[in-house]
Amino acid sequence: MEKESKVNIFDLEYSKLEKAEMITHLNKLLSSYQVFYHKTRNFYWNIVGQDNYDLRKSFRDLNRKSRQHMDRLTGRIRLFNHRTTEKWKDILLHSEIAESNSELTGFEMVKVIIADILTLLSAQSDCIQKAGELGDYGTELVVKRMTCALEEEYLLLVSWLK
């Protein structure tokens, strides 16, 4: 008869404090992405004028990629057997990205999105650093991949402004 394992797959080799630190960073990054996702969707819906065609495509792509990044972050949070931030007021509290109205020109929208991308890249850098300190190589790899993808979007939007 085979002995049943008592190892919980969620009991990674981290202390409660280390898990809490990583979850805090991940939830902050997830909250920022949720606001960014909402903003890109609203910009997509509300862009008007001669830049409508180009920017709608860019905002749609950013929105889709943000959703994918949020799924990856949620997976990392759940790996630590923790729930994500659920209430919108808490998401706004933890987010480093602020809401924005959509009554902006296309040029203004792009400038807002570029600033938000820089904020996300900074938050991702903090998360990568914390993951590296803790030896959480899975989170480190996931966030590094997200960073590479976001840097490409940043380059495209900065080029569009010129």
C-alpha positions as CSV (number, residue, x, y, z in Angstrom):
1,M,0.0,0.0,0.0
2,E,1.3,3.4,-1.0
3,K,1.8,6.0,1.7
4,E,-0.2,9.2,1.1
5,S,1.9,12.3,0.8
6,K,1.1,15.1,3.2
7,V,2.8,17.7,1.1
8,N,0.5,20.5,0.0
9,I,1.4,21.7,-3.4
10,F,0.9,25.3,-2.2
11,D,3.5,24.9,0.6
12,L,6.5,26.2,-1.3
13,E,9.7,26.6,0.5
14,Y,9.0,30.2,1.6
15,S,8.2,31.5,5.0
16,K,4.9,33.3,5.7
17,L,6.7,36.6,5.6
18,E,8.3,35.9,2.3
19,K,5.0,34.8,0.8
20,A,3.3,37.9,2.1
21,E,6.0,40.1,0.6
22,M,5.8,38.5,-2.8
23,I,1.9,38.5,-2.7
24,T,2.0,42.2,-1.8
25,H,4.2,43.0,-4.9
26,L,2.1,40.8,-7.1
27,N,-1.2,42.3,-6.0
28,K,0.1,45.8,-6.4
29,L,1.2,44.9,-10.0
30,L,-2.1,43.1,-10.7
31,S,-4.1,46.1,-9.4
32,S,-2.1,48.5,-11.6
33,Y,-2.7,46.2,-14.6
34,Q,-6.4,46.1,-13.9
35,V,-6.6,49.9,-14.0
36,F,-4.4,50.0,-17.1
37,Y,-6.7,47.3,-18.8
38,H,-9.8,49.4,-18.0
39,K,-8.1,52.5,-19.3
40,T,-7.0,51.0,-22.6
41,R,-10.5,49.5,-23.1
42,N,-12.1,52.9,-22.5
43,F,-9.6,54.6,-24.8
44,Y,-10.3,52.0,-27.5
45,W,-14.0,52.7,-27.2
46,N,-13.8,56.5,-27.2
47,I,-11.0,57.4,-29.6
48,V,-12.2,59.7,-32.4
49,G,-10.5,61.7,-35.2
50,Q,-7.9,61.0,-37.7
51,D,-5.9,58.7,-35.4
52,N,-8.9,56.4,-34.8
53,Y,-7.7,53.5,-37.0
54,D,-4.1,53.3,-35.8
55,L,-4.8,53.9,-32.1
56,R,-7.8,51.6,-31.8
57,K,-5.6,48.8,-33.0
58,S,-2.9,49.8,-30.5
59,F,-5.3,50.1,-27.6
60,R,-7.0,46.8,-28.5
61,D,-3.6,45.1,-28.5
62,L,-2.6,46.6,-25.2
63,N,-5.9,45.6,-23.7
64,R,-5.5,42.0,-24.9
65,K,-1.9,41.8,-23.6
66,S,-2.9,43.3,-20.3
67,R,-5.5,40.7,-19.8
68,Q,-2.9,38.0,-20.5
69,H,-0.5,39.6,-18.0
70,M,-3.3,39.8,-15.4
71,D,-3.9,36.1,-15.9
72,R,-0.2,35.3,-15.4
73,L,0.0,37.4,-12.2
74,T,-3.2,35.8,-10.9
75,G,-1.7,32.4,-11.4
76,R,1.4,33.4,-9.4
77,I,-0.8,34.8,-6.6
78,R,-2.9,31.6,-6.5
79,L,0.3,29.5,-6.5
80,F,1.0,31.0,-3.1
81,N,-2.6,29.9,-2.1
82,H,-3.8,33.5,-1.8
83,R,-6.7,35.3,-3.3
84,T,-6.4,38.3,-5.5
85,T,-7.7,41.7,-4.6
86,E,-11.4,41.7,-5.5
87,K,-13.1,45.0,-4.7
88,W,-12.7,47.8,-7.2
89,K,-12.0,50.3,-4.3
90,D,-9.1,48.1,-3.1
91,I,-7.8,47.7,-6.6
92,L,-7.7,51.5,-7.0
93,L,-6.1,51.8,-3.6
94,H,-3.3,49.4,-4.5
95,S,-2.8,50.5,-8.1
96,E,0.1,52.8,-9.0
97,I,-1.9,53.8,-12.1
98,A,-4.7,56.3,-11.8
99,E,-8.0,56.3,-13.6
100,S,-8.4,58.7,-16.6
101,N,-11.3,60.2,-18.4
102,S,-11.6,59.3,-22.1
103,E,-12.3,62.9,-23.3
104,L,-8.8,63.3,-24.5
105,T,-7.3,63.6,-28.0
106,G,-5.5,60.6,-29.5
107,F,-2.2,62.3,-28.8
108,E,-3.1,62.9,-25.2
109,M,-4.3,59.3,-24.8
110,V,-0.9,58.0,-26.1
111,K,1.0,60.2,-23.7
112,V,-1.1,58.9,-20.8
113,I,-0.6,55.3,-21.9
114,I,3.2,55.9,-22.2
115,A,3.3,57.3,-18.7
116,D,1.3,54.3,-17.4
117,I,3.7,51.9,-19.2
118,L,6.6,53.5,-17.5
119,T,4.8,53.1,-14.1
120,L,4.1,49.4,-14.9
121,L,7.7,48.8,-15.9
122,S,8.9,50.3,-12.6
123,A,6.5,48.1,-10.6
124,Q,7.6,45.1,-12.6
125,S,11.2,45.9,-11.9
126,D,10.4,46.0,-8.1
127,C,8.6,42.7,-8.4
128,I,11.5,41.1,-10.3
129,Q,13.9,42.3,-7.6
130,K,11.8,41.0,-4.8
131,A,11.3,37.6,-6.5
132,G,15.1,37.4,-7.1
133,E,15.8,38.2,-3.4
134,L,13.4,35.4,-2.4
135,G,14.6,32.9,-5.0
136,D,11.2,32.9,-6.6
137,Y,12.5,32.2,-10.0
138,G,9.0,31.3,-11.5
139,T,7.7,34.8,-10.6
140,E,10.9,36.4,-11.8
141,L,10.7,34.7,-15.2
142,V,7.0,35.5,-15.7
143,V,7.5,39.2,-14.9
144,K,10.6,39.4,-17.0
145,R,8.7,38.1,-20.0
146,M,5.9,40.6,-19.3
147,T,8.5,43.3,-19.2
148,C,10.0,42.4,-22.6
149,A,6.5,42.5,-24.1
150,L,5.6,45.9,-22.5
151,E,8.9,47.4,-23.6
152,E,8.0,46.6,-27.2
153,E,4.7,48.4,-26.8
154,Y,6.4,51.4,-25.2
155,L,8.8,51.6,-28.2
156,L,5.9,51.6,-30.7
157,L,4.0,54.3,-28.9
158,V,7.0,56.5,-28.4
159,S,7.8,56.2,-32.1
160,W,4.2,57.0,-33.0
161,L,4.4,60.3,-31.1
162,K,7.4,61.6,-33.2
